[in-house]
Amino acid sequence: MAKIRVGRCWAIALALFGMLAIAAIACSEEPEQPSSPQHNELTIYSGRGESLVGPLIERFEEVTGIAVRVRYAGTAELASAILEEGDRSRADVFYSQDAGALTALAESGVLNQLPDDVVTGVPEELADASGRWVATSGRARVLVVSTERVPDPPDSIFDLVDEEWRGRIGWAPTNASFQAFITAMRQIHGEDATENWLRGMLANDVVEYPKNSPIVQAVGDGEIDIGLVNHYYLHRFIADDPDFPAFNHFTDAGAAGGLVNIAGVAVLKASRNSENALRFVRFLLSEEGQTYFSDQTSEYPLTSEVDVPANLVPLADLDPPSLALTSLSDLEGTLELLRDVGALP
């Protein structure tokens, strides 16, 4: 499996929502010119990390004999690259870390419609209404909490601005999942409440990390006591060390802190290998693919063929906000807010 690594570029993230001229200045690399169709090839632009999905993509290669090239980068960066490249894009598949970027691309008209049987294989609320993308796995927002230092964790993310938590909380504002969470907060609680919470967290000396895994490690090491993460990261640590001193705490039933988001996939209209792209989508939703998410990444499988693992709280027992995932597409507004308050440079 060939891999292309690309650094994060915030100007390109803004380009996702139309500021392509700025992105072109910020990132001087010319998009690669497409090759002619190769029936035994597939190119994936993956906003999901290689450590999470690399083994699954390699398994797809093994099962199908299709040679896969993967470009790993931030979800927003790749989505904006797809927009910039247009019909010249090498990408056949966009594998996204969240629903917002998928929705933005769907609205831009660059995604193919998926067959009905693919979209109807997951719950209705976890696929695009027009069939342009489909969820492949689910994850819940949680607080990862020290078992040794926090006997009584807060029941709401809004309590984290209290003085008792000064310097004890970690977050990752550059992470796509965190940004989707802030977008949900803006939708549910309003712009003013979200801005006040962000400013309160910064004033309370919140500690910044580059992504979720270092937050969980920092809780285990005693650097911080609570972190804002997705649920499955802790399970990866516990798999290596059953005595890892932390637990997942679910908060804010029906509100932004209880957000359940998805990873999802789409096929590009520009694809030169659309049949192979659709085979990859079906593979992610197959029993083998869904079992991988359940057993290897501790995410929520989304088809009826695979049960939720025993170590996860069933989705039916969670109370996420009644928020359409398609409403999470306003990343531009979230990035602007994060910059305004000083959470991003």
Secondary structure as GFF3:
##gff-version 3
##sequence-region A 1 345
A	DSSP	beta_strand	2	5	.	.	.	ID=ss1
A	DSSP	alpha_helix	10	15	.	.	.	ID=ss2
A	DSSP	alpha_helix	20	26	.	.	.	ID=ss3
A	DSSP	beta_strand	41	46	.	.	.	ID=ss4
A	DSSP	alpha_helix	50	64	.	.	.	ID=ss5
A	DSSP	beta_strand	67	72	.	.	.	ID=ss6
A	DSSP	alpha_helix	75	85	.	.	.	ID=ss7
A	DSSP	three_ten_helix	86	88	.	.	.	ID=ss8
A	DSSP	beta_strand	93	96	.	.	.	ID=ss9
A	DSSP	alpha_helix	99	108	.	.	.	ID=ss10
A	DSSP	alpha_helix	116	119	.	.	.	ID=ss11
A	DSSP	three_ten_helix	124	126	.	.	.	ID=ss12
A	DSSP	beta_strand	134	146	.	.	.	ID=ss13
A	DSSP	three_ten_helix	157	161	.	.	.	ID=ss14
A	DSSP	three_ten_helix	163	165	.	.	.	ID=ss15
A	DSSP	beta_strand	169	171	.	.	.	ID=ss16
A	DSSP	alpha_helix	176	189	.	.	.	ID=ss17
A	DSSP	alpha_helix	191	203	.	.	.	ID=ss18
A	DSSP	beta_strand	207	208	.	.	.	ID=ss19
A	DSSP	alpha_helix	212	221	.	.	.	ID=ss20
A	DSSP	beta_strand	226	230	.	.	.	ID=ss21
A	DSSP	alpha_helix	232	240	.	.	.	ID=ss22
A	DSSP	beta_strand	246	249	.	.	.	ID=ss23
A	DSSP	three_ten_helix	256	258	.	.	.	ID=ss24
A	DSSP	beta_strand	260	267	.	.	.	ID=ss25
A	DSSP	alpha_helix	274	285	.	.	.	ID=ss26
A	DSSP	alpha_helix	287	296	.	.	.	ID=ss27
A	DSSP	three_ten_helix	315	317	.	.	.	ID=ss28
A	DSSP	three_ten_helix	325	329	.	.	.	ID=ss29
A	DSSP	alpha_helix	331	341	.	.	.	ID=ss30
###
